Amino acid sequence: QVQLVESGGGLVQAGGSLRLSCAASGRTFSRNNMGWFRQAPGKERELVAAISRSGHNTYYADSVKGRFTISRDNAKNTVYLQMNSLKPEDTAVYYCAADSDIYNTDYVSAGTRYDYWGQGTQVTVSS
């Protein structure tokens, strides 16, 4: 079982930056692939970025490539999402997610399945 707690959201002006953190409990964090999702009002949840358990493989949605960077610190059981050059369309609730370590893969893609979710943190970008 993995419990996830996000932090770092807030209100920022367009062009600004925020860094989200996701702290994970449990002893399997280094074996979990991790992802960041977001959901804006009236829209479906979408995958923003993902990182494999070793950190060697990452995935980014086209809408955030070159602006967002996902990273992880397995010693701290934490995954991060550095968001730069923020736009009003980045406004959403951001969720951290982890896959199950039973999948035993060190690879992420758009199709990675996630089994554990955090409660979300609001990011609002003003124009």
Secondary structure as UniProt FT lines:
FT   STRAND          4..7
FT   STRAND          10..13
FT   TURN            14..15
FT   STRAND          18..24
FT   HELIX           29..31
FT   STRAND          34..39
FT   TURN            41..42
FT   STRAND          46..51
FT   TURN            53..54
FT   STRAND          58..60
FT   TURN            62..67
FT   STRAND          68..73
FT   TURN            74..77
FT   STRAND          78..83
FT   HELIX           88..90
FT   STRAND          92..98
FT   HELIX           101..103
FT   TURN            110..111
FT   STRAND          116..117
FT   STRAND          121..126
//
